Structures are given as C-alpha cells and as structure tokens.
C-alpha cells in the first residue's frame, strides 16, 4: 500500500492513541490527518466529474498550407476546482500549430499539443490555435487526455477522451498550362464535332418496341395499357462526361514500396484535371485502385454534375494512400459496362503495365476518347492504339498552384 493511501488509517490510529492516552494534541493531529486524507482522496475521485475538454475546427476541409483555427475549451461545471491540470491533444504528424512547440509522442504518426494551468469552480478556459498541414491527407485530431490532482497533489489522476476528429486536406491544384497542357481544349476536339446522345432522364415519348431495344428502355406500364411492348424515346443530350482513371502504383511490385513524391504528383495531376473539368461543366468522375481510410471499398465516384461532386472528388483524392486495392486494369474492366458512350477518359499514371495498356486500348476501341497523362518518362513511352499519350510537367512549383 502506498504511503499516501495510509494517511486516513494513520490519522485514525493517532487519534485513538491520543484520545486513549489523554494526549489531546496527538488526538487533534490524528483527527486532522485523517480528515485531510479523506478529503484529498474524495477530491481526487471527483476531479473529472462534469469536466469537459471540447474542441472545434473552423473548417473541416482545407488546402495544403491553408490556416484553420482550432478552439479548445476546458469546461468545469462543478463547485470543485482543479488546483492544476495538464491536457494533451494528439495531432497528426503533418499538422503544425503556429507558435507552438509540439510534444513528442510514443505513438508513431502523432505529436501532442499541450497546455497546463489551473481552473476554478464553474469556470471555462479557452485557447485558440492556428493549424496548417504540410501534406494532403486525412489528418487526425485526438485522442486527448487530462491530468490533475487534489489540493495536496497526493492523489494525481488521469482521464482519457477517445473521440477522434479529422481534417481533410486537399491535394494541390494546378492550372493546366502549368502541367504543360493547353488551357483551351486540353484534350482536343470531339471527333466529328459535338456528339449527341440520348439522356435517359429526359423522356420525350413512346414508340413501338423494335428488335434490339434494351429491356431497360421498355415502359412496362405503357406496355400493360397498350397490350404490346412500348419503348421509351429519350430527348437528345449533349452532356459531356469525363472520367479520371488514376493508377496509384508507382513501382511495379507492391513489395518494393512506393515513391512518395511520385504519388503526390499523380494525385495533383488528377485533382487539377478534375477541377478544370468541373469548371468546364463536365460530368466528372473518378476511378482509382485505392481505398478509403478504414474501409476496403475502392475509390469509385461515377461522373456527375451535382453541386457537391467536386468536393467529393477532392476529398477522395485527399485520402489516397499507397495501399492499392488490386490493379487499375481490373477496376476498369469491372466498370466498362457502366461507362456512357462518348465519354472522355483521362488516365493518370506513372506506370503503365501491360494489363492497363490493354484496358485503355479496349476503351478506345469501344469509341471512347482516351488520353493518358504520364507523369514519368517510362509511362510516356507507352504506345497504346487509339490512346493519346501526353507527358505532363515533372516539376510542380507550389507558388503556381491554385489553392
């Protein structure tokens, strides 16, 4: 038993001895020791009652090096003060706080924001920090911990806050001329002029069923009323679709690891093309042989012109990790039946293995306009029938980035 835990027992023993021996001074010392020990122990047991460490980010999504405010509040909603406290908030290793020296952590990939002080009863303490991220990603905030003690410091205690927050940091976005691509029509003109396709969301009318009509064109309600098959007629649509196909492999074999700078280059090129296409009112999508954090599903966002599509695409690129979910060629083969006719497909790759080259050639043979943006010389040497290969700029200057 630690000495501090024997205080109440020792005080009680002194009180009994002093009282029995007729020594009032000894009895009073024993009584005081016992009372102080019991009070301090009770104080320690209730230190964290109705005590909260709250944190809030001004923004949840930012670009690289864009400052974001973090507010931390320590709220004590009880009539028992904390004579001293120390709270620690874990931050991802690529997050920094302006003017703060972050404490090291035994957990890889984390470091700590630390504050010490005292707080009275029914009091609130606030701190504001300016965070920046040096790299794109899904950066962790939390867990947090608080340490404190009773008035004598005899019974220190600690509590954990396991809640996790995350800050999504988008990749750098460049102007297309900075990547060596023309600002106007970077992927050329459509062959034979603007193609017109049917829009399945806009029904113009009905007609008799014709051999070769797909089943999804049949209007079953109209068929039931008429007594024979009726097919829908759709209005023409000139909606342009652009699908970015991102190969995150930077080395031929997974056991070789990956090239960090090359991966960042790939992600930035994909983000730049997506941002341009969204501004040009394309229906934009993304297919990558990667996975979302803490999930085993691949990154697949079909082309869309919805308001939040650009945000969703940039978020997906922000969380791209070097861990692959199979090869891109396999993902393309699974997607082929879903790609609308006449879509523009932009493959972004530092490495073009034979299966990927075959998949891109097949897409081109099916009538899609396929471009390969190569971030390395080895990818630029790929000779794929029907596919336009362009070497994008190898060096990206942060000052030229559009964040």
C-alpha positions in Angstrom: 0.0 0.0 0.0 1.5 3.4 -0.9 2.2 5.8 2.0 -0.4 8.2 0.7 -3.2 5.6 0.9 -2.3 5.0 4.6 -3.0 8.6 5.6 -6.6 8.1 6.8 -5.5 4.9 8.7 -2.5 6.6 10.3 -4.6 9.6 11.3 -7.3 7.4 12.8 -4.6 5.4 14.8 -3.1 8.7 16.2 -6.5 9.9 17.2 -7.3 6.7 19.1 -3.8 6.6 20.8 -4.0 10.3 21.7 -7.6 10.1 23.0 -6.8 6.9 25.0 -3.6 8.3 26.4 -5.1 11.6 27.3 -2.9 13.5 24.9 -5.3 16.0 23.2 -2.5 17.4 20.9 -1.8 13.9 19.5 -5.5 13.3 19.1 -6.0 16.6 17.2 -3.1 15.8 14.9 -4.5 12.4 14.2 -8.0 13.8 13.6 -6.6 16.5 11.2 -4.5 14.0 9.3 -7.5 11.6 8.9 -9.8 14.5 7.8 -7.1 15.8 5.3 -6.5 12.4 3.9 -10.2 11.5 3.4 -10.9 15.0 1.9 -8.0 14.8 -0.5 -8.9 11.3 -1.6 -12.5 12.3 -2.2 -11.3 15.4 -4.1 -9.2 13.1 -6.4 -12.1 10.8 -7.0 -14.3 13.6 -8.2 -11.8 15.7 -10.2 -13.3 14.9 -13.6 -16.9 15.0 -12.7 -18.7 17.4 -15.1 -15.4 18.3 -16.6 -15.2 18.5 -20.4 -12.4 19.2 -22.9 -14.1 20.4 -26.1 -12.5 21.1 -29.4 -13.9 22.6 -32.6 -12.4 23.3 -36.0 -13.4 26.4 -38.0 -13.2 24.3 -41.2 -13.1 20.6 -41.9 -11.7 20.8 -45.4 -8.7 22.9 -46.4 -5.9 23.0 -48.9 -2.2 22.4 -48.2 -0.7 25.3 -46.1 -4.1 26.9 -45.6 -4.6 28.0 -42.0 -7.5 26.7 -40.0 -8.5 27.8 -36.4 -8.8 25.2 -33.7 -10.6 26.2 -30.5 -10.1 24.1 -27.3 -12.2 24.7 -24.3 -11.9 23.2 -20.8 -15.2 23.5 -19.0 -15.5 22.8 -15.3 -19.2 22.6 -14.3 -18.9 21.7 -10.6 -18.1 23.5 -7.3 -14.8 21.7 -7.1 -11.7 23.5 -8.7 -8.7 21.8 -10.3 -5.6 23.1 -8.4 -3.6 22.2 -11.6 -4.2 20.5 -14.9 -2.4 19.3 -18.0 -4.3 18.4 -21.1 -2.8 16.9 -24.2 -4.4 16.7 -27.6 -2.9 14.4 -30.2 -2.3 15.8 -33.7 -1.3 14.0 -36.9 2.4 14.3 -37.6 1.8 16.6 -40.7 -0.2 19.1 -38.7 1.6 22.0 -37.0 0.3 24.8 -34.7 1.6 28.3 -35.3 3.9 29.4 -32.4 3.7 26.1 -30.6 6.3 23.5 -29.8 4.5 20.2 -30.0 5.5 17.4 -27.6 6.7 14.1 -28.9 4.6 11.0 -28.8 5.3 7.3 -28.3 2.6 6.6 -30.9 4.0 6.7 -34.5 2.5 9.4 -36.6 1.3 11.6 -33.8 2.5 14.5 -31.6 0.9 16.5 -28.8 -0.5 20.0 -28.3 -0.1 20.6 -24.5 -1.4 23.2 -22.0 -1.0 23.5 -18.3 -2.7 25.7 -15.7 -5.5 25.8 -13.0 -9.2 26.2 -13.3 -11.7 27.3 -10.7 -15.2 26.1 -9.9 -17.8 26.7 -12.7 -15.1 28.1 -14.9 -14.2 27.9 -18.6 -10.8 28.2 -20.1 -10.3 28.8 -23.9 -7.4 28.5 -26.2 -7.2 29.2 -30.0 -4.6 27.7 -32.2 -3.9 28.1 -35.9 -3.2 24.8 -37.6 -1.7 24.2 -41.0 -1.0 21.0 -42.9 2.2 20.5 -44.9 0.7 17.5 -46.8 -2.7 16.4 -48.2 -4.4 13.7 -46.3 -7.0 12.7 -43.7 -5.3 14.2 -40.6 -6.2 13.0 -37.1 -7.0 15.2 -34.1 -7.4 13.2 -30.9 -7.4 11.4 -28.7 -7.0 13.7 -25.8 -6.1 13.3 -22.1 -6.3 15.4 -18.9 -4.2 15.1 -15.8 -4.9 16.7 -12.5 -4.7 16.1 -8.7 -6.2 17.1 -5.4 -5.1 20.2 -3.5 -2.2 18.4 -1.9 -1.1 16.6 -5.0 -1.2 13.3 -3.2 -3.6 11.5 -5.5 -2.9 12.5 -9.1 -5.4 11.2 -11.7 -5.8 11.0 -15.4 -8.8 10.7 -17.8 -8.9 9.9 -21.5 -11.1 11.4 -24.2 -11.0 8.8 -27.1 -13.0 11.0 -29.5 -11.3 11.5 -32.9 -11.7 14.4 -35.3 -10.2 14.6 -38.8 -9.1 17.4 -41.0 -9.3 16.7 -44.8 -6.5 18.4 -46.7 -7.0 18.6 -50.4 -4.1 18.0 -52.8 -2.5 20.9 -54.7 -4.5 22.0 -57.7 -2.6 23.4 -60.7 -3.6 25.3 -63.8 -3.4 23.1 -66.8 -0.8 25.3 -68.6 1.5 24.7 -65.6 1.2 21.0 -66.4 2.1 21.5 -70.0 -1.5 21.2 -71.2 -3.3 23.9 -73.3 -5.8 26.0 -71.3 -8.4 25.7 -74.1 -9.5 22.2 -75.2 -6.7 20.4 -73.4 -7.9 17.1 -74.6 -8.7 18.1 -78.2 -12.0 18.5 -80.1 -14.5 15.8 -80.3 -14.1 13.7 -83.4 -16.7 14.6 -86.0 -18.0 17.5 -83.9 -20.1 17.5 -80.8 -21.7 14.1 -80.3 -25.3 14.0 -79.3 -26.5 11.2 -77.1 -29.8 10.3 -75.5 -30.5 11.4 -72.0 -32.2 8.6 -70.0 -33.5 11.1 -67.5 -35.5 13.1 -70.1 -38.3 11.1 -71.7 -39.7 12.6 -75.0 -42.4 9.9 -75.6 -43.1 6.3 -76.5 -43.0 4.2 -79.6 -43.4 0.5 -80.6 -40.8 -1.9 -79.4 -38.1 -2.7 -82.0 -35.8 -5.7 -82.1 -32.6 -4.8 -80.4 -34.1 -2.3 -77.9 -32.6 -3.0 -74.5 -35.0 -4.1 -71.8 -34.4 -1.0 -69.7 -35.9 1.1 -72.5 -39.3 -0.7 -72.2 -42.0 1.2 -70.4 -43.9 -1.6 -68.6 -46.9 0.5 -67.5 -47.5 1.7 -71.1 -47.0 -1.9 -72.3 -49.7 -3.1 -69.9 -52.1 -0.5 -71.1 -51.5 -1.0 -74.8 -51.3 -4.7 -74.8 -48.0 -4.8 -76.7 -44.4 -3.7 -76.0 -43.7 0.0 -75.9 -40.3 1.6 -75.7 -39.4 5.0 -74.4 -37.9 7.7 -76.6 -35.4 9.9 -74.9 -34.5 13.5 -75.7 -31.1 14.2 -77.0 -28.4 15.3 -74.6 -25.1 16.9 -75.2 -23.9 16.3 -71.6 -20.1 15.8 -71.6 -18.7 13.2 -69.3 -15.1 13.0 -68.2 -13.8 10.0 -66.1 -10.4 10.3 -64.5 -8.7 6.9 -64.1 -6.0 7.1 -61.5 -3.3 4.4 -61.2 -1.6 5.0 -57.8 1.1 2.4 -58.4 4.5 4.0 -58.6 6.6 0.8 -58.7 6.0 -2.5 -60.5 5.8 -4.7 -57.4 3.9 -3.9 -54.2 6.8 -5.3 -52.0 9.1 -2.6 -53.4 7.1 0.0 -51.6 6.2 3.3 -53.3 7.6 6.6 -54.4 6.1 9.3 -52.2 6.9 12.3 -54.4 5.6 10.4 -57.5 2.3 9.5 -55.7 1.8 13.2 -54.8 2.4 14.2 -58.4 -0.2 11.7 -59.6 -2.8 12.9 -57.2 -2.1 16.6 -58.0 -2.4 15.9 -61.8 -5.7 14.1 -61.2 -7.0 16.9 -59.0 -6.1 19.5 -61.5 -7.9 17.8 -64.4 -11.0 17.3 -62.2 -11.0 20.9 -61.1 -10.7 22.1 -64.7 -13.4 19.7 -65.9 -15.8 20.7 -63.2 -15.3 24.4 -64.2 -15.9 23.4 -67.8 -19.3 21.9 -66.8 -18.3 18.3 -67.5 -20.0 15.5 -65.5 -16.8 14.4 -63.7 -16.0 11.1 -62.1 -13.0 9.2 -60.6 -11.9 5.6 -60.6 -8.7 4.7 -58.7 -7.2 1.4 -57.5 -7.0 2.7 -53.9 -9.3 2.5 -50.9 -10.9 4.9 -48.4 -9.4 5.1 -44.9 -10.6 2.3 -42.6 -12.6 0.7 -45.5 -12.0 -2.0 -48.0 -14.0 -0.5 -50.9 -12.2 1.1 -53.8 -12.4 4.7 -54.8 -15.2 4.9 -57.3 -17.2 8.0 -58.0 -19.3 7.8 -61.2 -19.5 11.0 -63.3 -21.9 13.6 -62.0 -22.6 17.3 -62.3 -24.1 17.6 -58.8 -23.1 20.6 -56.7 -21.1 18.6 -54.2 -19.3 16.4 -56.8 -16.1 18.4 -56.9 -15.9 18.4 -53.1 -16.4 14.6 -53.0 -13.8 14.1 -55.7 -11.2 16.2 -54.0 -11.9 14.5 -50.6 -11.4 11.1 -52.3 -8.1 12.3 -53.7 -7.1 13.7 -50.3 -7.3 10.3 -48.7 -5.5 8.3 -51.4 -2.9 6.0 -49.7 -0.1 4.0 -51.3 -2.0 0.8 -50.4 -3.8 -0.5 -53.6 -7.0 -2.5 -54.0 -5.8 -4.6 -56.9 -4.7 -3.1 -60.2 -6.4 -0.3 -62.2 -6.8 -2.6 -65.2 -9.1 -4.8 -63.2 -11.2 -1.9 -61.9 -11.6 -0.6 -65.5 -12.8 -4.0 -66.7 -15.4 -4.0 -64.0 -16.5 -0.5 -64.9 -16.6 -0.9 -68.7 -20.3 -1.7 -68.9 -21.2 1.4 -66.9 -19.3 4.0 -68.9 -21.6 6.0 -71.1 -20.8 6.1 -74.9 -18.7 9.0 -76.0 -17.2 9.7 -72.6 -13.7 11.3 -72.3 -11.4 9.1 -70.2 -8.3 10.5 -68.7 -5.8 8.0 -67.3 -3.2 9.4 -65.0 -0.2 7.1 -64.4 3.4 7.0 -63.6 3.5 3.3 -64.6 1.6 1.6 -67.4 1.8 -2.2 -67.1 0.6 -4.4 -70.0 -2.9 -5.1 -68.5 -3.5 -1.4 -68.1 -2.4 -0.7 -71.6 -4.8 -3.4 -72.9 -7.7 -2.0 -70.9 -7.1 1.5 -72.2 -6.8 0.2 -75.8 -10.1 -1.6 -75.4 -11.8 1.6 -74.1 -10.5 3.4 -77.2 -11.8 0.6 -79.5 -15.2 1.0 -78.0 -15.4 4.6 -79.2 -14.3 6.5 -76.1 -11.8 9.3 -76.3 -8.9 8.1 -74.2 -6.0 10.2 -73.1 -3.0 9.1 -70.9 -1.3 11.8 -68.8 2.1 10.3 -68.0 3.9 11.8 -65.0 7.2 9.9 -65.8 9.2 9.2 -69.0 8.6 5.5 -68.7 4.8 6.0 -68.8 5.2 8.5 -71.6 6.8 5.8 -73.8 3.7 3.7 -73.7 2.4 3.0 -77.2 -1.3 2.2 -77.0 -3.6 2.0 -80.0 -6.2 4.8 -80.1 -4.8 6.5 -76.9 -3.3 9.9 -76.9 -0.3 10.0 -74.6 0.9 13.3 -73.1 3.8 13.9 -70.8 2.8 16.4 -68.1 5.3 18.7 -66.4 7.5 16.8 -63.9 8.2 19.7 -61.6 5.4 21.4 -59.8 6.0 24.8 -58.2 3.9 25.4 -55.1 3.8 29.1 -55.9 2.0 28.3 -59.2 -0.6 26.1 -57.5 -4.2 27.3 -57.2 -5.2 26.5 -53.7 
